[in-house]
C-alpha cells in the first residue's frame, strides 16, 4: 500500500505536509515516530445524517422516536449477508427487538476503516521474518494510520465480521448504557441496575421503550469503557434470523445501480479495445449517430460510449460506430501467457517461506516432483458492471457498487478534475462481485459521460464487455519437489510458484488510479508474498520453502474470491495426495500424520471423512480429500466424483468447517455452500482463452460453468466453537478443485494437474 497523500478536506489542509518518504523514513527513529503521531488527526466525529425524529448515538447506530434502530453498515453487501450479520451483533448487545432493526449504508469516514485487512495485508506483503521487528512494527503502524486517514473501507478477505464484531458490540454497549442512564433518571435509580431486552429498558417490573428515552439518552455522555450486556437467556447472536435484505430481493424492491431512475436520464453502452496499452483510433460517427434512438457519442482515449434513449439502442449503435483500436506492443494471448509462466518458473524467485534447511535436506537424496497449472479465473457476476451518474450544478452524484468507496470517489475525482468534496457517492448493493467491485472503471466512465452530455446517464457494460474487460484472478504454474523420509512422509518440500505480483497491481489501480495495463507493467517483477499465500497450509514438514517467481504475462490481474489460496491449495493438496500414493499410504492417515500441530484442521478432516464414509485406498472409490486453513477458519472436504459419458460428474461434497463463533448459522451455511459451488465453477470452467488481446468468450454459456443439474449433493457441518469468528466468504473455494482432482485419480488412476479439470486432459 502506498504511503501518505495530501488530504483534500479543509481541516486536513491546515496540517503540515507529510511526504511518503519523510514519514516512512523518519518514523523509523523514535523521534520521527513521536512527531508523526503527534501531528496525525486521530479523533473523528460521526458524519451521519439523521431525520428529525432520529437520534445519532455513535457511528454505528441511530434510534428513532418510533423505536426503530438504524444500524450503519460500513461494508458492501454483495450477497455475503453483512447487512444482517452486523445488525444482528448490534441488536443482541443492545437488547433490541429484531423487528425494529433497519439498515443504512455507512458514509465515507475514517471511523469505518478496515484496519484488520490492512494489518493482514501488511503481514503478507512484507513478512515480518524478512525484516527486524522494530522496522516491521513501524511500517505496519504507518500503513494502518495511512489507511485510517484515507478511509480505506475495503470489503475483502472475509473480514467483515472479523473486523467489525468488536466495534459494533462496543457501539451497541455504549448506546445501551445511555438508554439505561436516561431511564434511570426518570426512575431516580442507579443506571447500572437497569437492563435491556426486546427493545425495552427494564428495572425489575418497570419498563420503558427505547423510543421513550432515545432523545434524552442521545444527549448524555457514555461511560469511558463499554459496559457489556450480561448473557441473555435468548440471545440473537447465534440464531438463524432471516436475512434483512431477503424480502426486498425476493419482491424486486431492492435497488441496485441499474435500478436508479432519475429525471431526464439517458442510457449508455460502451466499447473498449483489446487488453493492454490500447487507444481508440477511429469510429464511423455518421453511421453510428444514424442508429435509431441515438442521442450522443462520447469518445475518450481508451473507449467510446453510445448514449441513447434506452440501453438496447445504445448497445446496437456501437456496432454501427465500428470503433477501431490500436494496441502498442505484442498482443496478449494464451500461448504467450503460458510461455511467460514457464519462463518465470525456471528463473530466480523470491523465497517467501522458509523452515528448516530444504537444500541441505534434499542434497544427495532422490526427490519426487510434479508441475501444476491453473488458468485465469473470471469473476462472472450476475450483475454486469453498472453505474449511474448525474451532474448537480458544479457537483456530481454517482451510484455504483464498490468494495472501496473512498477510493472509488477518489478515482472519479482524479478523472473529472473535481474535488472529492464535490462528488457524492452512493454505494449500492452488488449483484455478486467476488472482488470485481474493487475495479472502478465503470463509475469513472459514467462520471465522464455525464459531465460531457450534461445530463444523468446510466452506463451498463454488456455481458461481452464484462467478460472481455474483466481483470481475472491470475493464472499460475507451480513446481513441487519433495523428498520422503523412511516412513514415506514428506521430509522436505520446495514449492516454486510462477504467478504475477497481483497485490502490487491492485494497489497501483486502487490507490494510484493507474490504468490496468500501466499497473501491470509497473508491478512486473516485484516480490509478492500474498501471491503464494496458503501454500504452506500448516503441515508439519521439517524442511519447507515457498518461492514466488514473478511472471510478466502482460495480462492485468486482480483479486478474486479466495485469491492465492484458490490455486496454492490446489498445488499443495494435489501434491500431498500424490506423495501419499507414492508411499502406498491412505490419503487420510497420510495427512493426519502431518497435522499434529493443527488440531482444529485435523478434527475437521476426521469429521468429514466420518460423515462421508471414507473408504480409504479402495480402488475405484471416486473419493478425494482436501483440507485448508485461511482467515482464521478451517475446512476439510471429501468429494465423490468420476468421469461419465456427459463429462465430469461430481456426486457429493461433504464439508466440515471450524469458523469459530457463528453470528448466524444459516448465513454461515449459505456462505460455505456458495463457496463450494463457486469453487466447483472454477474447477471446471470460469475461464477463457485470450487471442489478440481479447478474451475469446463472449457469453456466460461459453465459460464452462456447471449447470443446476450438474450440482452435487452438498453436506455442510460446522464444528461448535467459542473461538473468535473466522472468515466464511472464501473458505469453501480453495478445497474444491484438489478434492475433485484427487477423487478422479481414485476413480481412474490418472492424475489431473491443471485447472480447469478435464479427465481427457490430464
ZAMARGU-4260 file (C-alpha; in steps of 0.2 Angstrom, whole numbers, plus 5000, padded with zeros to 4 digits):
<rodrens>
0) 5000/5000/5000 | 5007/5017/4996 | 5012/5030/5008 | 5005/5047/5013 | 4995/5058/5001
5) 4989/5076/5003 | 4972/5077/5011 | 4958/5086/5002 | 4946/5092/5016 | 4949/5109/5024
10) 4953/5103/5041 | 4967/5092/5035 | 4974/5105/5023 | 4979/5115/5038 | 4991/5101/5044
15) 5009/5101/5039 | 5013/5092/5023 | 5020/5074/5026 | 5028/5066/5011 | 5028/5047/5010
20) 5047/5046/5011 | 5048/5058/5026 | 5035/5048/5036 | 5042/5030/5032 | 5060/5035/5034
25) 5058/5047/5048 | 5046/5036/5058 | 5060/5023/5060 | 5068/5033/5073 | 5059/5036/5090
30) 5059/5055/5087 | 5051/5053/5070 | 5038/5041/5076 | 5033/5053/5090 | 5032/5068/5078
35) 5022/5058/5065 | 5010/5053/5079 | 5008/5070/5087 | 5003/5078/5071 | 4991/5065/5065
40) 4972/5068/5067 | 4965/5054/5077 | 4948/5060/5083 | 4934/5059/5070 | 4916/5063/5074
45) 4902/5053/5065 | 4896/5061/5049 | 4879/5053/5049 | 4863/5062/5044 | 4848/5060/5054
50) 4829/5063/5051 | 4820/5075/5063 | 4814/5060/5073 | 4831/5051/5074 | 4845/5052/5086
55) 4863/5048/5082 | 4871/5038/5096 | 4888/5034/5088 | 4895/5030/5071 | 4886/5013/5070
60) 4868/5017/5076 | 4854/5029/5077 | 4837/5027/5087 | 4821/5035/5081 | 4807/5042/5092
65) 4796/5027/5085 | 4809/5015/5092 | 4817/5009/5076 | 4836/5006/5077 | 4846/5010/5061
70) 4862/5001/5060 | 4875/5008/5050 | 4884/4995/5039 | 4902/5000/5033 | 4904/4985/5021
75) 4897/4982/5003 | 4883/4969/5003 | 4887/4958/4989 | 4877/4943/4994 | 4888/4938/5009
80) 4874/4944/5022 | 4884/4958/5030 | 4868/4969/5031 | 4861/4955/5043 | 4877/4950/5052
85) 4882/4966/5059 | 4865/4972/5064 | 4862/4955/5072 | 4878/4958/5083 | 4872/4976/5087
90) 4854/4971/5091 | 4860/4957/5103 | 4871/4968/5113 | 4859/4982/5113 | 4844/4972/5119
95) 4834/4977/5104 | 4819/4970/5096 | 4824/4962/5079 | 4808/4968/5071 | 4813/4986/5074
100) 4830/4985/5065 | 4834/4995/5050 | 4850/4996/5039 | 4859/5010/5032 | 4875/5011/5021
105) 4889/5020/5030 | 4896/5036/5023 | 4914/5038/5019 | 4923/5041/5035 | 4939/5036/5044
110) 4929/5028/5058 | 4925/5013/5046 | 4942/5009/5041 | 4946/4991/5039 | 4962/4991/5049
115) 4961/4972/5051 | 4963/4969/5032 | 4977/4982/5032 | 4986/4973/5045 | 4984/4956/5037
120) 4989/4964/5020 | 5005/4971/5028 | 5010/4955/5036 | 5009/4945/5019 | 5015/4959/5008
125) 5031/4961/5019 | 5033/4946/5030 | 5039/4950/5047 | 5053/4937/5045 | 5060/4947/5032
130) 5064/4962/5042 | 5068/4967/5060 | 5054/4968/5072 | 5056/4987/5075 | 5055/4991/5057
135) 5041/4979/5054 | 5031/4987/5068 | 5033/5004/5062 | 5029/5000/5044 | 5013/4991/5049
140) 5009/5006/5060 | 5012/5018/5046 | 5001/5008/5034 | 4987/5007/5047 | 4987/5026/5051
145) 4988/5030/5032 | 4973/5019/5029 | 4963/5027/5043 | 4967/5045/5036 | 4961/5039/5019
150) 4946/5030/5025 | 4951/5013/5017 | 4934/5005/5020 | 4938/4989/5010 | 4926/4974/5009
155) 4938/4960/5006 | 4947/4945/5014 | 4931/4938/5023 | 4934/4952/5035 | 4918/4960/5039
160) 4913/4951/5055 | 4931/4948/5060 | 4934/4967/5059 | 4918/4974/5064 | 4911/4962/5078
165) 4920/4972/5092 | 4917/4990/5085 | 4899/4985/5083 | 4897/4977/5100 | 4906/4992/5108
170) 4894/5004/5099 | 4879/4995/5105 | 4886/4993/5123 | 4888/5012/5124 | 4871/5016/5117
175) 4863/5003/5129 | 4872/5012/5143 | 4865/5029/5138 | 4847/5022/5136 | 4849/5015/5154
180) 4855/5031/5160 | 4841/5041/5153 | 4828/5028/5160 | 4837/5028/5177 | 4835/5047/5178
185) 4816/5045/5176 | 4815/5032/5189 | 4828/5040/5201 | 4838/5024/5201 | 4856/5018/5198
190) 4858/5015/5179 | 4869/5000/5182 | 4855/4991/5190 | 4845/4993/5174 | 4845/4981/5159
195) 4838/4980/5141 | 4828/4967/5132 | 4817/4966/5117 | 4818/4985/5114 | 4814/4990/5132
200) 4825/4997/5146 | 4820/4987/5162 | 4822/4989/5181 | 4813/4975/5190 | 4795/4976/5184
205) 4797/4994/5177 | 4799/4996/5158 | 4802/5010/5146 | 4803/5008/5127 | 4819/5013/5118
210) 4808/5026/5109 | 4803/5035/5125 | 4821/5038/5131 | 4830/5039/5115 | 4830/5058/5113
215) 4836/5061/5131 | 4849/5047/5130 | 4857/5054/5115 | 4862/5069/5124 | 4871/5060/5138
220) 4889/5056/5140 | 4893/5037/5139 | 4904/5028/5151 | 4923/5029/5147 | 4923/5010/5143
225) 4909/4999/5136 | 4899/4990/5149 | 4893/4974/5140 | 4876/4966/5142 | 4876/4950/5153
230) 4872/4934/5144 | 4854/4933/5138 | 4843/4918/5140 | 4838/4920/5122 | 4852/4929/5113
235) 4850/4935/5095 | 4868/4931/5092 | 4869/4913/5085 | 4851/4912/5079 | 4846/4908/5061
240) 4837/4925/5059 | 4830/4929/5042 | 4841/4940/5032 | 4836/4958/5032 | 4840/4960/5013
245) 4830/4945/5008 | 4812/4951/5007 | 4817/4966/4996 | 4827/4954/4984 | 4813/4942/4983
250) 4799/4955/4979 | 4811/4965/4967 | 4811/4981/4978 | 4829/4980/4982 | 4839/4994/4972
255) 4855/4991/4963 | 4865/5003/4952 | 4855/4998/4937 | 4838/5001/4946 | 4841/5020/4948
260) 4830/5031/4938 | 4832/5050/4938 | 4823/5064/4928 | 4830/5067/4911 | 4841/5051/4912
265) 4848/5043/4897 | 4857/5026/4895 | 4874/5022/4889 | 4884/5007/4882 | 4902/5006/4880
270) 4915/4998/4869 | 4933/4996/4874 | 4948/4989/4864 | 4960/4974/4867 | 4968/4972/4884
275) 4985/4981/4885 | 4991/4999/4880 | 4976/5002/4869 | 4969/5018/4862 | 4954/5022/4851
280) 4959/5026/4833 | 4943/5030/4824 | 4924/5027/4823 | 4911/5029/4810 | 4902/5043/4818
285) 4889/5046/4804 | 4883/5028/4803 | 4883/5027/4822 | 4873/5043/4825 | 4860/5037/4812
290) 4856/5022/4823 | 4838/5023/4830 | 4836/5031/4847 | 4854/5038/4847 | 4857/5054/4856
295) 4876/5056/4859 | 4893/5048/4856 | 4907/5051/4869 | 4925/5047/4864 | 4939/5045/4876
300) 4957/5040/4873 | 4953/5021/4878 | 4935/5019/4874 | 4919/5025/4865 | 4902/5026/4873
305) 4885/5027/4864 | 4871/5036/4873 | 4853/5033/4868 | 4835/5033/4875 | 4837/5015/4880
310) 4852/5004/4883 | 4847/4992/4869 | 4848/5006/4856 | 4864/5012/4863 | 4872/4995/4863
315) 4866/4992/4845 | 4873/5008/4839 | 4891/5003/4845 | 4891/4990/4831 | 4887/5004/4818
320) 4901/5016/4825 | 4913/5001/4821 | 4926/5008/4833 | 4944/5004/4828 | 4958/5002/4842
325) 4976/5001/4841 | 4987/4992/4854 | 5006/4995/4857 | 5017/4980/4860 | 5013/4962/4856
330) 4995/4957/4859 | 4991/4947/4874 | 4987/4928/4870 | 4985/4912/4880 | 5001/4905/4872
335) 5011/4920/4877 | 5004/4919/4895 | 5009/4901/4896 | 5026/4904/4889 | 5029/4918/4902
340) 5024/4907/4916 | 5035/4893/4911 | 5050/4905/4909 | 5046/4913/4926 | 5046/4896/4934
345) 5064/4892/4928 | 5070/4909/4933 | 5076/4915/4950 | 5062/4918/4963 | 5059/4926/4980
350) 5059/4915/4995 | 5044/4919/5005 | 5043/4905/5017 | 5057/4895/5024 | 5058/4882/5038
355) 5072/4871/5042 | 5085/4869/5028 | 5077/4861/5012 | 5093/4862/5001 | 5103/4853/5014
360) 5089/4840/5017 | 5087/4836/4999 | 5106/4835/4995 | 5111/4818/4988 | 5093/4811/4990
365) 5081/4805/4977 | 5067/4818/4975 | 5049/4817/4968 | 5042/4832/4958 | 5026/4837/4949
370) 5021/4853/4939 | 5003/4860/4941 | 4994/4874/4931 | 4979/4885/4933 | 4971/4896/4920
375) 4965/4914/4923 | 4948/4914/4933 | 4934/4926/4929 | 4923/4934/4941 | 4907/4932/4931
380) 4895/4940/4942 | 4876/4940/4938 | 4876/4960/4938 | 4887/4967/4924 | 4897/4982/4929
385) 4884/4997/4931 | 4885/5015/4937 | 4873/5030/4936 | 4880/5047/4937 | 4871/5064/4937
390) 4878/5082/4936 | 4872/5093/4951 | 4877/5110/4946 | 4896/5110/4949 | 4895/5094/4959
395) 4892/5076/4954 | 4882/5062/4961 | 4886/5044/4957 | 4878/5027/4961 | 4888/5011/4960
400) 4893/4995/4969 | 4910/4997/4976 | 4921/4987/4989 | 4931/5003/4992 | 4920/5018/4992
405) 4933/5031/4997 | 4945/5025/4983 | 4930/5025/4970 | 4927/5043/4974 | 4945/5047/4973
410) 4946/5039/4956 | 4931/5049/4949 | 4939/5065/4956 | 4956/5061/4948 | 4947/5058/4931
415) 4935/5073/4931 | 4946/5086/4939 | 4933/5088/4953 | 4936/5089/4971 | 4932/5074/4981
420) 4921/5085/4992 | 4911/5089/4976 | 4907/5071/4972 | 4893/5062/4982 | 4895/5043/4980
425) 4880/5032/4984 | 4887/5014/4987 | 4875/5001/4981 | 4872/4983/4984 | 4882/4972/4972
430) 4873/4958/4962 | 4888/4947/4965 | 4906/4954/4965 | 4919/4942/4971 | 4931/4957/4972
435) 4927/4963/4954 | 4920/4979/4963 | 4937/4984/4968 | 4938/4990/4950 | 4930/5007/4947
440) 4932/5009/4929 | 4913/5009/4926 | 4910/5023/4939 | 4924/5034/4931 | 4917/5031/4914
445) 4899/5035/4919 | 4905/5051/4928 | 4914/5057/4912 | 4899/5053/4901 | 4888/5063/4912
450) 4899/5078/4913 | 4901/5078/4894 | 4882/5077/4890 | 4877/5087/4905 | 4863/5076/4910
455) 4860/5060/4921 | 4866/5044/4912 | 4866/5026/4917 | 4881/5016/4910 | 4880/4997/4910
460) 4893/4985/4902 | 4886/4972/4890 | 4890/4954/4895 | 4903/4953/4881 | 4911/4968/4888
465) 4910/4961/4906 | 4919/4946/4900 | 4932/4954/4889 | 4937/4968/4901 | 4936/4958/4917
470) 4953/4958/4927 | 4954/4940/4931 | 4962/4930/4945 | 4980/4927/4939 | 4985/4911/4930
475) 4999/4901/4939 | 5011/4887/4937 | 5019/4878/4951 | 5034/4865/4953 | 5033/4855/4968
480) 5048/4845/4973 | 5049/4834/4989 | 5060/4821/4997 | 5052/4807/5009 | 5058/4800/5025
485) 5059/4782/5029 | 5041/4781/5034 | 5035/4789/5017 | 5031/4806/5025 | 5037/4822/5017
490) 5054/4827/5025 | 5057/4842/5014 | 5047/4852/5001 | 5051/4866/4989 | 5036/4874/4981
495) 5040/4886/4967 | 5025/4896/4961 | 5026/4907/4945 | 5012/4920/4946 | 5010/4939/4943
500) 5013/4950/4958 | 4994/4954/4958 | 4994/4963/4975 | 5005/4977/4968 | 4994/4978/4953
505) 4979/4980/4963 | 4987/4994/4974 | 4993/5003/4959 | 4975/5003/4952 | 4966/5006/4968
510) 4977/5020/4976 | 4986/5027/4962 | 4972/5026/4949 | 4983/5019/4936 | 4975/5010/4920
515) 4976/4991/4921 | 4990/4990/4908 | 5000/5003/4917 | 4998/4995/4934 | 5003/4978/4926
520) 5019/4985/4919 | 5023/4994/4935 | 5021/4979/4946 | 5031/4967/4934 | 5045/4958/4943
525) 5040/4963/4960 | 5040/4951/4975 | 5023/4947/4982 | 5021/4936/4997 | 5002/4937/4995
530) 5004/4929/4978 | 5009/4912/4986 | 4998/4914/5002 | 4991/4897/5008 | 5005/4886/5000
535) 5012/4881/5017 | 4995/4876/5024 | 5001/4871/5041 | 5008/4854/5038 | 5022/4849/5050
540) 5035/4847/5036 | 5053/4849/5044 | 5061/4857/5029 | 5050/4869/5019 | 5052/4883/5006
545) 5040/4893/4996 | 5046/4904/4982 | 5037/4917/4972 | 5043/4918/4954 | 5035/4934/4947
550) 5028/4931/4930 | 5026/4946/4917 | 5012/4939/4907 | 5005/4955/4900 | 4988/4952/4906
555) 4982/4963/4920 | 4976/4953/4935 | 4966/4956/4951 | 4959/4949/4967 | 4946/4935/4966
560) 4936/4925/4979 | 4949/4915/4988 | 4964/4924/4980 | 4980/4915/4980 | 4973/4901/4991
565) 4962/4896/4977 | 4977/4890/4967 | 4990/4886/4981 | 4978/4874/4989 | 4976/4865/4973
570) 4995/4864/4971 | 4998/4858/4989 | 4983/4846/4992 | 4986/4838/4975 | 5004/4835/4978
575) 5001/4829/4996 | 4989/4816/4988 | 5002/4811/4976 | 5015/4808/4990 | 5003/4798/4999
580) 5001/4787/4984 | 5020/4786/4981 | 5022/4780/4999 | 5007/4767/4997 | 4998/4776/5011
585) 4980/4781/5014 | 4977/4799/5010 | 4968/4802/5026 | 4981/4794/5038 | 4995/4802/5027
590) 4988/4820/5031 | 4984/4816/5049 | 5002/4812/5052 | 5007/4829/5047 | 4993/4839/5056
595) 4999/4836/5074 | 5001/4855/5076 | 4984/4859/5068 | 4971/4850/5079 | 4957/4861/5073
600) 4960/4856/5055 | 4963/4838/5059 | 4946/4837/5068 | 4938/4844/5053 | 4946/4831/5042
605) 4941/4816/5053 | 4924/4823/5055 | 4922/4825/5036 | 4928/4808/5032 | 4917/4800/5045
610) 4901/4809/5038 | 4906/4805/5020 | 4910/4787/5023 | 4928/4787/5018 | 4934/4771/5010
615) 4952/4774/5011 | 4963/4766/4997 | 4948/4756/4989 | 4951/4756/4971 | 4938/4765/4960
620) 4931/4773/4975 | 4930/4790/4967 | 4933/4799/4984 | 4946/4813/4986 | 4951/4824/5001
625) 4957/4841/5003 | 4959/4852/5018 | 4964/4870/5021 | 4965/4885/5033 | 4963/4903/5030
630) 4957/4919/5038 | 4955/4910/5055 | 4944/4896/5048 | 4947/4878/5044 | 4939/4867/5032
635) 4940/4849/5026 | 4931/4842/5011 | 4928/4825/5005 | 4922/4824/4986 | 4915/4810/4977
640) 4917/4812/4958 | 4920/4802/4942 | 4920/4804/4924 | 4904/4800/4914 | 4898/4799/4897
645) 4892/4818/4899 | 4909/4823/4906 | 4915/4826/4924 | 4901/4821/4937 | 4903/4827/4955
650) 4891/4817/4965 | 4894/4823/4983 | 4904/4836/4993 | 4905/4834/5011 | 4912/4849/5020
655) 4916/4851/5039 | 4921/4869/5044 | 4928/4876/5060 | 4925/4895/5059 | 4924/4900/5077
660) 4908/4908/5084 | 4894/4909/5071 | 4884/4925/5071 | 4870/4917/5060 | 4872/4899/5057
665) 4860/4899/5042 | 4871/4913/5033 | 4887/4904/5038 | 4880/4888/5029 | 4875/4899/5014
670) 4892/4906/5013 | 4901/4889/5013 | 4888/4881/5001 | 4891/4896/4989 | 4909/4895/4991
675) 4909/4876/4986 | 4898/4880/4971 | 4910/4894/4966 | 4925/4883/4968 | 4916/4870/4958
680) 4913/4883/4944 | 4932/4887/4944 | 4937/4869/4944 | 4928/4865/4928 | 4927/4882/4920
685) 4925/4901/4924 | 4939/4905/4912 | 4943/4910/4894 | 4957/4909/4881 | 4964/4925/4875
690) 4969/4929/4857 | 4975/4946/4850 | 4972/4954/4867 | 4954/4949/4868 | 4945/4936/4878
695) 4938/4923/4866 | 4922/4920/4876 | 4908/4932/4875 | 4894/4924/4884 | 4891/4915/4901
700) 4887/4899/4892 | 4904/4899/4884 | 4913/4899/4901 | 4910/4881/4905 | 4900/4884/4921
705) 4891/4870/4930 | 4873/4869/4927 | 4860/4866/4941 | 4858/4848/4935 | 4877/4845/4937
710) 4877/4852/4955 | 4882/4839/4968 | 4873/4834/4984 | 4881/4846/4997 | 4883/4842/5015
715) 4890/4856/5027 | 4893/4853/5045 | 4901/4866/5057 | 4912/4862/5072 | 4904/4870/5088
720) 4917/4883/5094 | 4918/4898/5105 | 4933/4905/5096 | 4933/4922/5088 | 4924/4922/5072
725) 4934/4917/5057 | 4931/4921/5038 | 4917/4912/5029 | 4916/4920/5012 | 4931/4912/5004
730) 4935/4896/5015 | 4924/4885/5003 | 4933/4889/4987 | 4951/4883/4988 | 4947/4865/4993
735) 4935/4860/4979 | 4947/4858/4964 | 4960/4847/4973 | 4947/4836/4982 | 4939/4833/4965
740) 4956/4830/4956 | 4960/4818/4970 | 4943/4809/4968 | 4946/4807/4949 | 4963/4799/4952
745) 4954/4787/4965 | 4941/4783/4951 | 4953/4782/4936 | 4971/4781/4942 | 4975/4796/4931
750) 4982/4812/4939 | 4975/4829/4933 | 4987/4843/4937 | 4978/4858/4929 | 4963/4869/4931
755) 4950/4868/4923 | 4949/4849/4927 | 4946/4838/4912 | 4948/4819/4913 | 4953/4819/4895
760) 4967/4831/4898 | 4977/4825/4912
</rodrens>
